[in-house]
């Protein structure tokens, strides 16, 4: 019985943590955070790790769930957090990483074409320099009950 419980636990860990890899670029645990079922916007979080021997640039993201997606950064000015669109590609140096999280870099999804449901997986494509594209799936998380963290 213990072995069955351990197997179920390990399987649930694998299912809940998802990652994608291509050309030594790893995208860890992409989630799409939506505040409520009626929300028309959401924020995408993930970690991108560059295990290659060359610097790369993250240029843009595309997805059929929204007509408009933007890479944003959050800056703090006078104790007020402000979001702004990132105009240039983001450098990820060889051996480095970039973390998309709350109050930092994140992807904004605007005006969903269809209503995402909790635990759905949403297709997206990450576009990098040198014509590298990595198809991924964001796991939808609705509400504030998810303790998503990247370290």
N, CA, C and O of each residue as an XYZ file, in Angstrom:
604
protein
N       0.818     -1.193      0.000
C       0.000      0.000      0.000
C       0.860      1.254      0.000
O       0.544      2.229     -0.683
N       1.956      1.230      0.773
C       2.846      2.396      0.811
C       3.429      2.707     -0.564
O       3.543      3.868     -0.956
N       3.791      1.664     -1.280
C       4.370      1.856     -2.606
C       3.353      2.530     -3.525
O       3.715      3.421     -4.294
N       2.105      2.124     -3.459
C       1.058      2.731     -4.275
C       0.904      4.216     -3.931
O       0.763      5.047     -4.828
N       0.929      4.546     -2.669
C       0.820      5.947     -2.243
C       2.013      6.753     -2.761
O       1.844      7.880     -3.225
N       3.202      6.188     -2.684
C       4.398      6.880     -3.179
C       4.310      7.079     -4.691
O       4.654      8.150     -5.191
N       3.863      6.081     -5.411
C       3.718      6.197     -6.863
C       2.699      7.279     -7.209
O       2.945      8.096     -8.096
N       1.574      7.293     -6.528
C       0.550      8.314     -6.780
C       1.104      9.704     -6.474
O       0.871     10.644     -7.234
N       1.826      9.838     -5.380
C       2.419     11.128     -5.018
C       3.409     11.596     -6.088
O       3.353     12.749     -6.517
N       4.303     10.724     -6.515
C       5.292     11.091     -7.526
C       4.623     11.452     -8.844
O       5.038     12.400     -9.511
N       3.601     10.713     -9.221
C       2.879     11.013    -10.452
C       2.207     12.377    -10.364
O       2.244     13.141    -11.328
N       1.592     12.696     -9.225
C       0.930     13.997     -9.079
C       1.942     15.130     -9.128
O       1.625     16.206     -9.636
N       3.148     14.922     -8.614
C       4.205     15.942     -8.702
C       4.605     16.166    -10.153
O       4.797     17.306    -10.575
N       4.732     15.093    -10.913
C       5.100     15.225    -12.313
C       4.012     15.926    -13.114
O       4.315     16.734    -13.992
N       2.764     15.630    -12.825
C       1.659     16.241    -13.553
C       1.567     17.730    -13.237
O       1.311     18.533    -14.134
N       1.773     18.110    -11.975
C       1.609     19.509    -11.605
C       2.794     20.376    -12.002
O       2.635     21.590    -12.135
N       3.963     19.804    -12.195
C       5.094     20.614    -12.637
C       5.396     20.219    -14.075
O       5.732     19.069    -14.357
N       5.275     21.168    -14.966
C       5.489     20.874    -16.368
C       6.577     21.791    -16.898
O       6.697     22.950    -16.500
N       7.375     21.230    -17.818
C       8.428     22.027    -18.425
C       8.609     21.612    -19.877
O       8.204     20.530    -20.301
N       9.237     22.520    -20.620
C       9.432     22.336    -22.046
C      10.890     22.661    -22.348
O      11.458     23.578    -21.754
N      11.498     21.914    -23.270
C      12.908     22.136    -23.573
C      13.159     21.992    -25.063
O      12.637     21.091    -25.720
N      13.971     22.904    -25.576
C      14.397     22.834    -26.967
C      15.727     23.584    -27.075
O      15.865     24.687    -26.546
N      16.694     22.990    -27.752
C      18.017     23.605    -27.971
C      18.643     24.096    -26.669
O      19.253     25.165    -26.639
N      18.499     23.331    -25.604
C      19.056     23.667    -24.285
C      18.423     24.893    -23.641
O      19.005     25.492    -22.737
N      17.242     25.264    -24.098
C      16.451     26.317    -23.456
C      15.302     25.605    -22.751
O      14.556     24.851    -23.375
N      15.163     25.846    -21.447
C      14.146     25.160    -20.651
C      13.129     26.187    -20.164
O      13.493     27.230    -19.622
N      11.853     25.878    -20.366
C      10.763     26.708    -19.866
C      10.081     25.905    -18.770
O       9.502     24.848    -19.019
N      10.162     26.435    -17.543
C       9.639     25.711    -16.389
C       8.315     26.278    -15.922
O       8.153     27.490    -15.782
N       7.383     25.394    -15.687
C       6.118     25.629    -14.993
C       5.366     26.893    -15.434
O       5.090     27.759    -14.604
N       5.029     27.012    -16.729
C       4.250     28.175    -17.147
C       2.806     28.098    -16.644
O       2.117     27.099    -16.850
N       2.365     29.164    -15.986
C       0.972     29.236    -15.550
C       0.363     30.537    -16.044
O       1.057     31.538    -16.225
N      -0.937     30.505    -16.256
C      -1.711     31.687    -16.618
C      -2.644     31.977    -15.453
O      -3.607     31.246    -15.220
N      -2.356     33.040    -14.727
C      -3.125     33.427    -13.541
C      -4.264     34.337    -13.966
O      -4.040     35.384    -14.574
N      -5.492     33.932    -13.643
C      -6.695     34.698    -13.946
C      -7.427     34.925    -12.625
O      -7.656     33.979    -11.871
N      -7.792     36.170    -12.344
C      -8.375     36.490    -11.037
C      -9.743     35.864    -10.801
O     -10.029     35.421     -9.688
N     -10.596     35.816    -11.824
C     -11.916     35.212    -11.666
C     -12.360     34.636    -13.001
O     -11.747     34.893    -14.037
N     -13.425     33.858    -12.965
C     -13.941     33.250    -14.196
C     -14.448     34.284    -15.183
O     -14.554     33.990    -16.374
N     -14.764     35.485    -14.724
C     -15.271     36.543    -15.601
C     -14.172     37.474    -16.107
O     -14.444     38.369    -16.907
N     -12.951     37.278    -15.658
C     -11.843     38.146    -16.070
C     -11.593     38.034    -17.569
O     -11.724     36.959    -18.156
N     -11.237     39.140    -18.166
C     -10.886     39.174    -19.583
C      -9.381     39.295    -19.793
O      -8.909     39.333    -20.929
N      -8.620     39.357    -18.681
C      -7.162     39.454    -18.755
C      -6.543     38.453    -17.795
O      -7.184     37.987    -16.852
N      -5.293     38.137    -18.055
C      -4.557     37.256    -17.171
C      -3.072     37.541    -17.276
O      -2.623     38.224    -18.196
N      -2.320     37.017    -16.336
C      -0.872     37.200    -16.311
C      -0.194     35.843    -16.395
O      -0.565     34.901    -15.695
N       0.800     35.762    -17.261
C       1.548     34.530    -17.441
C       2.871     34.570    -16.705
O       3.611     35.551    -16.784
N       3.161     33.495    -15.987
C       4.386     33.368    -15.212
C       5.113     32.094    -15.616
O       4.487     31.103    -15.993
N       6.449     32.128    -15.534
C       7.272     30.965    -15.880
C       8.724     31.305    -15.586
O       9.048     32.439    -15.234
N       9.578     30.330    -15.730
C      11.022     30.547    -15.668
C      11.605     30.039    -16.982
O      11.251     28.958    -17.453
N      12.506     30.834    -17.572
C      13.204     30.414    -18.788
C      14.685     30.312    -18.442
O      15.297     31.282    -17.994
N      15.247     29.141    -18.652
C      16.644     28.874    -18.317
C      17.414     28.629    -19.613
O      16.998     27.831    -20.453
N      18.531     29.319    -19.760
C      19.377     29.173    -20.940
C      20.565     28.281    -20.589
O      21.554     28.747    -20.023
N      20.464     27.007    -20.925
C      21.558     26.063    -20.690
C      22.468     25.925    -21.906
O      23.335     25.051    -21.941
N      22.271     26.785    -22.901
C      23.091     26.714    -24.107
C      24.405     27.464    -23.897
O      24.622     28.081    -22.854
N      25.265     27.401    -24.894
C      26.559     28.080    -24.820
C      26.508     29.482    -25.420
O      27.533     30.160    -25.485
N      25.324     29.929    -25.861
C      25.172     31.251    -26.470
C      24.097     32.050    -25.755
O      23.151     31.485    -25.206
N      24.247     33.363    -25.763
C      23.184     34.238    -25.275
C      22.002     34.126    -26.226
O      22.176     33.904    -27.424
N      20.797     34.280    -25.684
C      19.592     34.297    -26.522
C      18.747     35.500    -26.108
O      18.958     36.096    -25.052
N      17.801     35.834    -26.952
C      16.866     36.905    -26.662
C      15.444     36.377    -26.777
O      15.082     35.743    -27.767
N      14.641     36.648    -25.747
C      13.210     36.324    -25.773
C      12.522     37.517    -26.411
O      12.517     38.610    -25.843
N      11.934     37.315    -27.600
C      11.404     38.424    -28.393
C       9.915     38.660    -28.202
O       9.482     39.802    -28.048
N       9.119     37.575    -28.211
C       7.674     37.757    -28.091
C       7.000     36.434    -27.788
O       7.626     35.374    -27.783
N       5.703     36.531    -27.536
C       4.871     35.356    -27.275
C       3.613     35.472    -28.104
O       3.120     36.576    -28.338
N       3.089     34.350    -28.550
C       1.822     34.347    -29.278
C       0.945     33.219    -28.756
O       1.432     32.191    -28.287
N      -0.368     33.441    -28.851
C      -1.337     32.432    -28.427
C      -2.684     32.762    -29.046
O      -3.029     33.932    -29.212
N      -3.439     31.737    -29.385
C      -4.775     31.942    -29.955
C      -5.809     32.319    -28.895
O      -6.917     32.725    -29.245
N      -5.472     32.194    -27.598
C      -6.430     32.520    -26.539
C      -6.695     34.025    -26.468
O      -7.761     34.446    -26.019
N      -5.722     34.842    -26.914
C      -5.851     36.297    -26.870
C      -5.293     36.909    -28.141
O      -4.302     36.435    -28.697
N      -5.949     37.972    -28.592
C      -5.426     38.676    -29.761
C      -4.225     39.529    -29.392
O      -3.357     39.781    -30.228
N      -4.174     39.971    -28.153
C      -3.088     40.852    -27.730
C      -2.378     40.245    -26.526
O      -2.990     39.982    -25.491
N      -1.079     40.030    -26.683
C      -0.224     39.569    -25.593
C       0.972     40.503    -25.537
O       1.506     40.905    -26.571
N       1.389     40.844    -24.335
C       2.536     41.726    -24.166
C       3.426     41.207    -23.046
O       2.952     40.690    -22.034
N       4.724     41.360    -23.255
C       5.680     41.100    -22.185
C       5.774     42.387    -21.384
O       6.048     43.452    -21.939
N       5.548     42.290    -20.084
C       5.560     43.457    -19.204
C       6.641     43.315    -18.145
O       7.105     42.217    -17.839
N       7.021     44.446    -17.605
C       7.849     44.477    -16.417
C       7.149     45.369    -15.408
O       6.384     46.261    -15.777
N       7.409     45.128    -14.162
C       6.855     45.948    -13.087
C       7.998     46.731    -12.474
O       9.042     46.180    -12.125
N       7.776     48.027    -12.351
C       8.775     48.880    -11.713
C       8.135     49.558    -10.515
O       6.921     49.760    -10.475
N       8.955     49.903     -9.548
C       8.462     50.587     -8.358
C       8.995     52.015     -8.372
O      10.202     52.243     -8.456
N       8.077     52.966     -8.289
C       8.431     54.377     -8.192
C       7.656     54.981     -7.035
O       6.425     54.971     -7.031
N       8.372     55.505     -6.059
C       7.749     56.140     -4.895
C       6.746     55.212     -4.209
O       5.630     55.617     -3.883
N       7.159     53.966     -3.995
C       6.332     52.950     -3.335
C       5.057     52.605     -4.103
O       4.104     52.087     -3.521
N       5.033     52.887     -5.392
C       3.898     52.533     -6.249
C       4.419     51.636     -7.367
O       5.372     51.983     -8.064
N       3.779     50.474     -7.529
C       4.165     49.553     -8.588
C       3.436     49.924     -9.870
O       2.231     50.177     -9.866
N       4.195     49.951    -10.979
C       3.636     50.286    -12.285
C       4.068     49.228    -13.282
O       5.213     48.776    -13.277
N       3.125     48.838    -14.143
C       3.432     47.903    -15.215
C       3.717     48.697    -16.481
O       3.096     49.726    -16.747
N       4.676     48.189    -17.255
C       4.895     48.781    -18.564
C       5.342     47.695    -19.529
O       5.995     46.721    -19.153
N       4.972     47.895    -20.769
C       5.311     46.952    -21.818
C       6.813     47.003    -22.093
O       7.416     48.076    -22.096
N       7.402     45.842    -22.322
C       8.821     45.759    -22.660
C       8.932     45.915    -24.175
O       8.359     45.133    -24.933
N       9.662     46.918    -24.598
C       9.762     47.233    -26.028
C      10.839     46.407    -26.738
O      10.701     46.104    -27.923
N      11.895     46.047    -26.034
C      13.011     45.319    -26.640
C      13.010     43.867    -26.173
O      12.424     43.524    -25.146
N      13.676     43.033    -26.949
C      13.811     41.626    -26.573
C      14.595     41.519    -25.267
O      15.462     42.346    -24.983
N      14.281     40.493    -24.477
C      14.940     40.289    -23.189
C      16.132     39.346    -23.338
O      15.992     38.226    -23.828
N      17.288     39.808    -22.914
C      18.496     38.999    -22.971
C      18.462     37.921    -21.887
O      18.172     38.196    -20.723
N      18.765     36.695    -22.296
C      18.971     35.606    -21.350
C      20.372     35.075    -21.644
O      20.570     34.344    -22.616
N      21.338     35.438    -20.812
C      22.729     35.050    -21.108
C      22.937     33.542    -20.991
O      22.180     32.838    -20.321
N      23.964     33.079    -21.650
C      24.340     31.678    -21.551
C      24.542     31.318    -20.082
O      25.270     31.999    -19.359
N      23.889     30.240    -19.651
C      23.970     29.824    -18.254
C      23.072     30.625    -17.327
O      23.083     30.401    -16.117
N      22.295     31.555    -17.872
C      21.436     32.412    -17.053
C      19.972     32.018    -17.148
O      19.608     31.027    -17.781
N      19.154     32.818    -16.504
C      17.711     32.564    -16.495
C      16.977     33.887    -16.343
O      17.558     34.901    -15.955
N      15.708     33.852    -16.654
C      14.825     34.983    -16.412
C      13.548     34.422    -15.808
O      13.013     33.418    -16.278
N      13.071     35.074    -14.772
C      11.896     34.580    -14.054
C      10.750     35.567    -14.251
O      10.881     36.763    -13.990
N       9.634     35.036    -14.713
C       8.405     35.808    -14.867
C       7.555     35.503    -13.643
O       7.099     34.376    -13.454
N       7.346     36.535    -12.804
C       6.610     36.347    -11.553
C       5.930     37.656    -11.183
O       6.141     38.678    -11.836
N       5.127     37.623    -10.153
C       4.432     38.813     -9.671
C       5.441     39.895     -9.309
O       6.497     39.603     -8.747
N       5.119     41.134     -9.629
C       5.956     42.311     -9.365
C       7.302     42.230    -10.068
O       8.303     42.730     -9.556
N       7.331     41.604    -11.236
C       8.542     41.449    -12.023
C       8.124     41.357    -13.484
O       7.110     41.933    -13.880
N       8.899     40.637    -14.282
C       8.473     40.362    -15.653
C       7.270     39.428    -15.624
O       7.165     38.567    -14.751
N       6.369     39.601    -16.577
C       5.222     38.715    -16.745
C       4.653     38.936    -18.150
O       4.986     39.917    -18.815
N       3.806     38.028    -18.584
C       3.144     38.146    -19.878
C       1.692     38.513    -19.618
O       1.000     37.826    -18.867
N       1.226     39.598    -20.236
C      -0.175     39.992    -20.107
C      -0.970     39.432    -21.288
O      -0.601     39.616    -22.448
N      -2.059     38.750    -20.968
C      -3.014     38.234    -21.945
C      -4.236     39.147    -21.878
O      -4.841     39.280    -20.815
N      -4.610     39.773    -22.985
C      -5.733     40.706    -23.010
C      -6.900     40.147    -23.821
O      -6.705     39.529    -24.867
N      -8.118     40.374    -23.323
C      -9.353     40.046    -24.042
C      -9.358     38.615    -24.576
O      -9.186     38.375    -25.771
N      -9.558     37.676    -23.659
C      -9.592     36.269    -24.035
C     -10.624     36.032    -25.129
O     -11.720     36.589    -25.083
N     -10.276     35.205    -26.114
C     -11.201     34.818    -27.181
C     -12.221     33.794    -26.688
O     -13.335     33.709    -27.206
N     -11.825     33.024    -25.688
C     -12.733     32.074    -25.049
C     -12.385     32.061    -23.568
O     -11.273     32.420    -23.182
N     -13.321     31.656    -22.757
C     -13.120     31.685    -21.309
C     -12.241     30.515    -20.872
O     -12.614     29.357    -21.058
N     -11.082     30.808    -20.294
C     -10.258     29.709    -19.783
C     -10.847     29.167    -18.485
O     -11.366     29.927    -17.668
N     -10.766     27.882    -18.303
C     -11.249     27.237    -17.091
C     -10.072     26.815    -16.226
O      -8.980     26.548    -16.727
N     -10.306     26.759    -14.931
C      -9.273     26.344    -13.999
C      -8.693     24.995    -14.418
O      -9.435     24.073    -14.755
N      -7.376     24.887    -14.396
C      -6.620     23.681    -14.746
C      -6.592     23.358    -16.234
O      -6.045     22.324    -16.619
N      -7.172     24.222    -17.094
C      -7.004     24.059    -18.538
C      -5.541     24.276    -18.887
O      -4.788     24.869    -18.115
N      -5.149     23.794    -20.048
C      -3.828     24.083    -20.588
C      -4.012     24.889    -21.869
O      -4.729     24.473    -22.780
N      -3.359     26.044    -21.929
C      -3.500     26.979    -23.041
C      -2.222     26.948    -23.876
O      -1.127     27.146    -23.350
N      -2.364     26.699    -25.175
C      -1.222     26.675    -26.075
C      -0.662     28.072    -26.279
O      -1.409     29.045    -26.378
N       0.657     28.160    -26.341
C       1.346     29.408    -26.646
C       2.664     29.067    -27.332
O       3.143     27.935    -27.265
N       3.233     30.063    -27.989
C       4.524     29.889    -28.649
C       5.446     31.007    -28.186
O       5.108     32.187    -28.280
N       6.613     30.622    -27.685
C       7.634     31.582    -27.295
C       8.588     31.753    -28.470
O       9.059     30.776    -29.051
N       8.868     33.019    -28.813
C       9.725     33.340    -29.949
C      11.037     33.923    -29.442
O      11.044     34.899    -28.692
N      12.136     33.321    -29.852
C      13.464     33.736    -29.434
C      14.271     34.177    -30.646
O      13.825     34.058    -31.787
N      15.468     34.689    -30.375
C      16.392     35.039    -31.452
C      16.772     33.784    -32.224
O      16.533     32.665    -31.769
N      17.364     33.979    -33.391
C      17.797     32.887    -34.278
C      16.647     31.980    -34.697
O      16.842     30.781    -34.900
N      15.456     32.544    -34.826
C      14.251     31.824    -35.259
C      13.897     30.621    -34.392
O      13.205     29.712    -34.851
N      14.363     30.606    -33.148
C      14.001     29.535    -32.225
C      12.592     29.791    -31.698
O      12.303     30.864    -31.170
N      11.729     28.805    -31.846
C      10.388     28.879    -31.256
C      10.191     27.650    -30.373
O      10.618     26.542    -30.698
N       9.528     27.890    -29.248
C       9.253     26.789    -28.327
C       7.761     26.785    -28.022
O       7.266     27.702    -27.367
N       7.038     25.775    -28.484
C       5.626     25.645    -28.121
C       5.513     25.193    -26.664
O       6.205     24.271    -26.232
N       4.636     25.852    -25.920
C       4.418     25.499    -24.519
C       2.924     25.491    -24.237
O       2.114     25.841    -25.096
N       2.571     25.088    -23.028
C       1.190     25.146    -22.556
C       1.195     25.789    -21.181
O       1.890     25.336    -20.272
N       0.408     26.858    -21.037
C       0.209     27.485    -19.742
C      -0.913     26.763    -19.014
O      -1.978     26.536    -19.587
N      -0.687     26.404    -17.770
C      -1.754     25.847    -16.945
C      -2.545     27.012    -16.360
O      -1.967     27.920    -15.764
N      -3.859     26.988    -16.528
C      -4.722     28.063    -16.034
C      -4.977     27.879    -14.546
O      -5.330     26.793    -14.086
N      -4.792     28.962    -13.807
C      -5.073     28.992    -12.377
C      -6.005     30.169    -12.135
O      -5.635     31.320    -12.371
N      -7.210     29.883    -11.666
C      -8.196     30.938    -11.410
C      -8.297     31.174     -9.911
O      -8.414     30.232     -9.127
N      -8.249     32.447     -9.523
C      -8.365     32.820     -8.114
C      -7.024     32.993     -7.462
O      -5.984     32.973     -8.121
N      -7.056     33.163     -6.154
C      -5.847     33.459     -5.388
C      -5.360     32.286     -4.553
O      -4.544     32.477     -3.651
N      -5.832     31.092     -4.824
C      -5.506     29.956     -3.969
C      -4.276     29.183     -4.429
O      -4.014     28.092     -3.922
N      -3.520     29.721     -5.374
C      -2.364     28.992     -5.895
C      -1.091     29.622     -5.368
O      -0.913     30.836     -5.467
N      -0.221     28.831     -4.822
C       1.036     29.339     -4.262
C       2.176     29.152     -5.258
O       3.149     28.450     -4.982
N       2.044     29.783     -6.408
C       3.032     29.665     -7.475
C       4.274     30.477     -7.151
O       4.192     31.675     -6.881
N       5.425     29.816     -7.178
C       6.682     30.505     -6.893
C       7.770     29.976     -7.799
O       7.825     28.780     -8.086
N       8.632     30.865     -8.246
C       9.853     30.476     -8.960
C      11.008     31.020     -8.157
O      10.964     32.158     -7.690
N      12.036     30.221     -7.993
C      13.204     30.661     -7.206
C      14.406     30.748     -8.110
O      15.495     31.099     -7.657
